[in-house]
């Protein structure tokens, strides 16, 4: 009975995939000499209606902002048409952006940045009513009690936050603790939905949990974060759980992290490629995510395609941001280093 409630939106999402930039589009964009050329080319794509009325001069931030508007337009349509339980599933897709916005606002306030400037940098899918008040908090308990108690992610704070000051270390612990709680909650929801949705979401959320565990390990090497505290930030599921998590908690350098990924027998094969630079592994994670999200569209009657569509649009925005920055800084030879084709 999937099609009786969700068939229309599933078909709509599949239709939207046709609007992704293709390999030949990126080849043409790489020939552009100026940002105005990029803007002109994009007016003949899905982003055309959002770019054609923008005044010159064109900046990379303007191109990115218009691309994000496209994501918001599509997602708002999905939300308006969705019935339960799809509407709840779509709400969960926004929680990650809310966490990123919270961390951005709190970090910016700590460095005395203007609230209006910070709001402009927030992801539009992660906005909520009290977000502007984040610049006034001074510790984690106050952050929860005054600002976030009425938001959907309030439950993710739990009892683990004391009256700690907001510094760089505590903010990163906050980010990763919230993400851990969020991913575990999202995983539970997707499994409760059952069917093919549970199957495809299990695979992509396992990958996301593994990626975050690896990134937490790399970023915490050489910091004051203890091994026990590091492991507490890992999600309680994933291909690397539990043996890989134990090994990651003991890593002292990047080579040891790579060894854990390569040697873990349950890791997806694509993560077992050897690499020697951190930037390579970051790109490898993005390429893996694109591959997994693209494969979701080969099956029908599941909610995973909404997650996949959002993640693929995000990668397209990253591609255009990288490409635009390379052109703006006259470093076109670097374009191929940062662009990952969606289709």
C-alpha positions in Angstrom: 0.0 0.0 0.0 3.1 2.3 -0.2 1.9 4.1 -3.3 -1.5 5.1 -1.8 0.2 7.6 0.5 3.8 8.1 -0.7 3.8 7.1 -4.4 3.4 10.6 -5.7 6.3 12.0 -3.6 8.5 9.1 -4.5 7.9 9.8 -8.2 8.5 13.5 -7.6 11.9 12.8 -6.0 12.9 10.5 -8.8 11.9 13.2 -11.3 14.1 15.8 -9.4 17.1 13.5 -9.9 17.0 14.4 -13.6 17.9 18.0 -12.6 21.3 17.0 -11.2 24.3 18.3 -13.0 26.0 15.6 -15.0 29.6 14.9 -15.9 29.4 16.8 -19.1 28.0 19.8 -17.2 31.1 19.9 -14.9 33.3 19.6 -18.0 31.7 22.6 -19.5 31.8 24.5 -16.2 35.5 23.9 -16.0 35.9 25.8 -19.2 34.3 28.9 -17.7 36.8 31.8 -17.3 34.8 33.9 -14.8 32.0 33.6 -12.2 29.7 35.4 -14.6 30.3 32.5 -17.1 29.4 30.0 -14.4 26.2 31.9 -13.6 25.2 32.1 -17.2 25.7 28.4 -17.7 23.7 27.6 -14.6 20.7 29.6 -15.8 20.0 26.7 -18.2 19.9 24.2 -15.3 17.5 23.6 -12.4 19.1 26.7 -10.7 18.2 29.0 -13.5 15.1 30.7 -12.0 17.1 31.4 -8.8 20.1 32.9 -10.5 18.8 34.9 -13.4 17.5 37.8 -11.3 20.6 38.1 -9.2 22.5 41.3 -9.9 26.2 41.4 -10.8 29.0 41.1 -9.7 28.7 37.4 -9.0 30.5 35.9 -5.9 30.9 32.2 -5.0 28.7 32.8 -1.9 25.9 34.1 -4.2 26.0 30.9 -6.3 26.0 28.7 -3.1 23.1 30.7 -1.6 21.0 30.2 -4.7 21.8 26.5 -4.8 20.7 26.1 -1.2 17.4 27.9 -2.1 16.8 25.1 -4.6 17.2 22.5 -1.8 14.8 24.4 0.4 12.2 24.7 -2.3 12.3 21.0 -3.0 12.3 20.0 0.6 9.5 22.4 1.5 7.4 20.8 -1.2 8.1 17.3 0.1 7.1 18.4 3.6 3.9 20.0 2.5 2.7 16.9 0.6 3.9 14.2 3.1 1.7 12.2 5.3 2.8 10.2 8.4 5.1 8.5 8.9 7.0 10.1 6.0 6.5 13.6 7.5 8.3 12.5 10.7 11.1 11.0 8.6 11.5 14.3 6.8 11.7 16.1 10.1 14.5 13.9 11.2 16.5 14.9 8.0 16.5 18.5 9.3 17.9 17.7 12.8 21.5 17.4 11.6 21.4 20.9 10.1 19.9 22.2 13.3 22.9 20.8 15.2 25.4 22.3 12.8 23.6 25.7 13.1 23.7 25.6 16.9 27.5 24.9 16.9 28.1 27.6 14.2 26.2 30.2 16.2 27.8 29.3 19.6 31.3 29.2 18.1 30.7 32.5 16.3 29.4 34.2 19.5 32.4 32.9 21.4 34.6 34.8 18.9 32.4 37.9 19.1 31.0 37.6 15.6 27.9 39.6 14.7 24.6 37.6 15.0 23.4 38.7 11.6 26.6 37.5 10.0 26.3 34.2 11.6 22.6 33.8 10.7 23.6 34.3 7.0 26.0 31.4 7.3 23.4 29.0 8.8 21.9 26.2 6.7 18.3 27.2 5.9 17.0 23.7 6.7 18.3 24.0 10.2 16.7 27.2 11.3 14.4 27.5 14.3 12.6 30.4 16.2 15.1 30.9 19.0 18.3 30.5 17.0 19.2 34.2 17.2 19.3 34.0 21.0 22.3 31.6 20.9 24.7 34.5 20.9 23.7 35.3 24.5 24.4 32.0 26.3 27.6 31.5 28.3 27.5 27.8 29.2 26.0 24.5 28.1 23.3 24.2 30.7 22.1 27.7 29.8 22.2 26.9 26.2 19.7 24.0 26.8 17.5 25.7 29.4 17.0 29.1 27.7 17.3 28.4 24.0 17.0 24.8 23.0 14.4 23.4 25.4 11.5 23.9 22.9 13.3 22.5 19.9 13.0 18.9 18.6 16.6 18.1 19.5 16.2 19.1 23.1 15.9 15.4 24.1 19.4 14.7 22.7 21.0 16.8 25.5 20.1 14.2 28.1 22.0 14.4 31.4 25.5 14.5 30.0 25.9 18.3 30.0 27.0 20.0 33.1 27.5 23.7 33.8 30.5 23.9 31.6 31.9 27.0 30.0 31.7 27.3 26.2 35.2 26.8 24.8 36.5 25.1 21.7 36.8 21.7 23.2 33.4 21.7 24.9 31.7 22.9 21.7 33.2 20.1 19.7 32.2 17.6 22.4 28.7 19.2 22.3 28.5 18.8 18.5 29.6 15.1 18.5 27.5 14.2 21.5 24.4 15.7 19.9 25.2 13.9 16.6 25.6 10.6 18.4 22.2 10.9 20.1 20.6 12.1 16.8 22.0 9.3 14.7 21.0 6.6 17.2 17.5 8.0 17.4 17.3 8.3 13.6 18.5 4.7 13.2 15.9 3.5 15.7 13.2 5.3 13.8 14.3 3.9 10.4 14.3 0.4 11.8 10.9 0.9 13.3 9.5 1.8 9.9 10.6 -1.6 8.7 10.7 -3.0 5.1 13.1 -1.7 2.5 13.4 1.7 4.3 14.9 -0.1 7.3 17.3 -2.0 5.0 18.6 0.9 3.0 18.8 3.4 5.9 20.7 0.8 8.0 23.4 0.8 5.4 23.7 4.5 5.0 23.5 5.3 8.7 26.1 2.6 9.5 28.4 4.4 7.0 27.6 7.8 8.6 28.4 6.4 12.1 31.7 5.0 10.8 32.6 8.3 9.1 32.0 10.3 12.2 34.0 7.9 14.3 37.0 8.2 12.0 36.7 12.0 11.8 36.4 12.3 15.6 39.5 10.2 16.0 41.5 12.2 13.5 40.4 15.5 15.0 41.1 14.5 18.6 44.6 13.2 18.0 47.0 15.4 19.9 44.3 17.1 22.0 43.5 16.8 25.6 40.5 14.5 24.9 41.1 11.2 26.6 40.7 7.8 24.9 37.6 7.0 27.0 36.0 10.4 26.2 36.8 9.8 22.5 35.1 6.5 22.5 32.0 7.8 24.3 31.4 10.1 21.2 31.2 7.1 18.8 27.7 5.9 17.9 26.6 2.5 19.3 26.3 1.0 15.9 28.1 0.9 12.5 30.4 -1.4 10.6 33.3 -0.5 12.9 31.3 -1.2 16.1 32.5 -2.5 18.5 36.0 -3.8 17.6 36.8 -0.9 15.3 35.7 1.6 17.9 37.9 0.0 20.5 40.9 0.3 18.1 40.1 3.8 17.0 40.0 4.9 20.7 43.7 3.8 21.0 45.0 5.5 17.8 47.7 8.1 18.2 48.4 9.1 14.6 46.7 9.1 11.2 48.5 6.0 10.0 47.0 4.0 12.8 43.5 5.3 11.9 44.0 4.1 8.3 45.2 0.7 9.6 42.0 0.3 11.6 39.8 1.2 8.5 41.8 -1.1 6.2 42.0 -4.1 8.5 38.5 -4.0 9.8 36.8 -7.0 8.1 33.3 -5.6 8.3 34.1 -2.2 6.7 32.7 -1.6 3.2 35.3 -2.5 0.5 35.5 1.1 -0.7 36.8 2.2 2.7 39.6 -0.3 2.5 41.5 1.6 -0.2 44.9 2.7 0.9 45.6 6.4 1.2 48.3 8.5 2.9 46.7 12.0 3.2 43.8 13.1 5.3 42.3 15.1 2.4 42.2 11.9 0.3 40.2 10.0 3.0 37.8 12.9 3.3 37.2 12.9 -0.5 36.9 9.1 -0.3 34.1 9.4 2.3 32.3 11.8 0.0 32.7 9.5 -3.0 31.4 6.6 -1.0 28.4 8.6 0.2 27.5 9.6 -3.4 27.8 5.9 -4.5 25.6 4.7 -1.7 23.0 7.4 -2.2 22.9 6.9 -5.9 22.3 3.1 -5.4 19.2 3.9 -3.3 17.4 5.0 -6.5 17.7 1.5 -7.9 15.0 0.2 -5.5 11.5 1.3 -5.0 9.0 1.8 -2.2 11.2 3.2 0.6 12.0 6.5 2.2 15.7 6.3 1.8 15.5 8.2 -1.5 14.6 11.4 0.3 17.7 11.1 2.4 19.7 10.3 -0.7 18.3 13.2 -2.7 19.2 15.6 0.1 22.8 14.3 0.4 23.3 14.3 -3.4 22.1 17.9 -3.6 24.5 18.8 -0.8 27.4 17.3 -2.8 26.3 19.3 -5.8 26.5 22.5 -3.7 30.0 21.5 -2.5 31.0 20.9 -6.1 29.8 24.3 -7.3 31.3 26.1 -4.3 34.7 24.5 -5.0 34.5 25.2 -8.7 33.5 28.8 -8.1 36.2 29.4 -5.6 38.8 27.9 -8.0 37.7 30.2 -10.8 37.5 33.2 -8.5 41.1 32.6 -7.3 42.4 31.8 -10.7 43.3 28.2 -9.7 41.3 26.3 -12.3 43.9 23.5 -12.4 42.6 22.5 -8.9 39.0 22.0 -10.0 39.3 18.3 -10.6 40.6 17.8 -7.1 37.3 18.8 -5.4 34.5 17.9 -7.8 32.7 14.6 -7.4 30.2 13.8 -10.1 26.7 12.9 -9.0 25.5 11.1 -12.2 
